[in-house]
Amino acid sequence: MDELYGEQHKLLQQEFETANLADRVKEFIVLPEVTDEHKAFIESRDMFFLTSIDHRGYPTCSHKGGMPGFVKVVDNRTIAFPSYDGNGMFLSLGNINGNNKIGMLFIDFETPHRVRVHGTASVNRQDPLIKEFHGSELVVRVTVKEIFVNCPRYIHPYRRMDFSKYAPQANFESPLVPQWKRIDGLQDVLPEREKFIAEKLGTITP
């Protein structure tokens, strides 16, 4: 495993006299592969935060949501998740195609508990898992570089009220489209495959 701490981290650790503590924490929690405990936690989540780097060097942080189990641990070095229909910007996936280094943050706000992942990702159009990910357009596979639990000390407890009715799931027909795709000012730039939405439901003006 490459050195987790660079000189910029070590300087702060030395300033605040935490260098030995930081080394011990890394020794205890930072692992190169997914354990059974990590797997159970990750696959129980209904959301995670994904960080990627754009062409300008800026990080992008995105919320990725689905029904529990929408993220799969394929093996102890591989995590996969679906890409669902979105706003057409493809910020995260476009970033991955340009720079495959990513971060993932899985949180349980009720317990609380969290797990962080660093890895390299690829966007796949013909991945066999696409058949298992109901409603998926693409599949992202992540090769794990580092995974570690993270202190939940400052996580405020939250409770989920309900699941999003738009989250794809097997044996349940989610609403086909979000309402924003009916906005009149967007009709001329929607993909042809979505032109029927306004024709069927009418347009709206925000």
N, C-alpha and C positions, 0 to 999 in steps of 0.2 A: 504494500500500500504506500502510495506517495505520502510525503510529509503533509499532514493536514494543516499545520501552522506555517505561515510564511513569516518573513522578518517583520512585517507590519503588525502581525498578531503578537509575536514574541516581545516586541518593544513595549506594547501595552501591558502584557503579562508581567514583564519585569518592573514596569513603573508601579503597578498595583500589587506586586509581590504575589502573583498567582501562577507563576511559571510552573512550579512543581505540582500545584493543584491541577492545572490544565493538562499536564502530561499524564497525571494519574486518572483524570476523568476520561481522557482519550483512551487510555489503556483499558479502562473498565467497560466503556460503552460503544466505542466506534468499531464496527465490524465490516468485513469485506463481503458478507453475504447475508441473505435473509434467513432468520431463524424461524422455527415453528411459531414462536410467540409473535414475531413480527408479522408473519403470514396471516395468522388468525386476526390480528388487529387490522391490518390493511384491508383484508377481504370483508371485514365487517363494516367498513366505512361507506357513507353515502356521499362523501365529498372529499376533495383534497385541494391544496393550493399548488400550482405548478409555476415554477420560474424558468424563464428562458431568456436568451440574449439576442437582441435584434442586430440588424446590419450596422447600426451606429454605435453599438457597444452598450446600449441601455438595457437594463433588465426589465422584463415584462412579468408581472405576477397575475395569474389567472385563477379563478375559481372553477373547478371541474366537478360537476355533480351528476349523480345518477342514483339508481336504487342500490341498496347494500349488495355488495358482490360485484359491482360493475368494474372494479379493479381486480385483476387476477394476478396472483403470484404463480408464474409458469414453472419456475424452478428456483433454486436458492440464489441465482444471479440475475433472474429476469422477471420484470413486472410488466404487465400489459394493461392498457386501458383503451376504451373506444373514443372516437371523435364523433360527436353528434352534430346534427344540423345547428348552425349558429347564425351569426350576423354577416357571414361572408368575408370577414376581414382576415381570417386565418393567421392571426398574429402569432400564437404559440407554435402552430405547426409549421408556419413559414420560417419562424426563427429556428426551429429544430433542423429544418432542411439546410439552413445556412450555418448554424453552430449547434452541434448535437449535445453540448453539455447542458444539463438541466438539474433542477432541484425540485423535490416533492416534499410537501408537509402534510402529514395526516394527523388530524386532531379529533379527539373525543371531548367535546365541551362539557359533557355531563359528569365524567368521572373525576377529574379531567386527566388526559393522557395524550402524548403526541410522539410521533416518530418522524424523523427526517431522513431523506434519501438524496444522495448525489449520484448521478449516473450519466450515461450517454444514451441518446434516444434515436430511434428511426421511425419514420412514418411509412406505413405499409398499406398498399391498396389491395393486395391479393392475400393478405394474411389469413390462414385458416380459421383464426379465432373470430373473424368478422361474422361468421355464421352463428357464433355463440353470443355475440354482443348485439342484442336486438336493437334495431334502429341506428346502428353504427354506419358511418360513411367511410371511415378509415380506422386503422388500428395503430396505436403507438406502442412500441416495445422499448423498454428501458433496461439497459445492462447496468446493474448496480455496481457502483464504485465504492461507496460507503453508505452504511445505514446505522442510525443510532437513535436511541430514545433521548428525549429532551425534557428538561425540568419543566413541570406544569405549574410552577409556583405562581405565575402571573396570569394564568388563564382564568377568565371570569366564567363561572358556571352558566351555561345556557341549556335550554331544553328545546328539542325540535317539536314544533306544534303539529307538523304534518309533512308528508312527502309532496314534492312538486308534481302537479298533475301532468306536466310536460315530460317528466323523466321516463324514457323508454323502458318498457318491461314486457316480458313475454306474457301472452294470454290476456293482455289488457290494451285496448286501443286508446292511446293518448291523443289529445287534440292534435290535429295534423299540423297546424301552423300557429305561431305566436301572432297576436293581434297586430303587432307593429308592421307585419308584412302587408297589412291592408292600408297603410298610410298613403294618401294620394300622392304625396311628393316623392314616393319611392317607386311608383308603378313602372316608370320608364326605364329603371335600372335593375329591376328584379330579373333573375334568370328566367328564360322562357318556360321552364318547367313549373314555375310558380305564378305564372300569369293568371291561372285559373282562380286563384284565391280571391282577388277582388271581384272577378266576374261572378263568382258564386256567392260571396258574402257581402260584397259592396266595399267601398272605400271609406276611410275615416280621416278626419282632419284633426290633428292634435291641438 
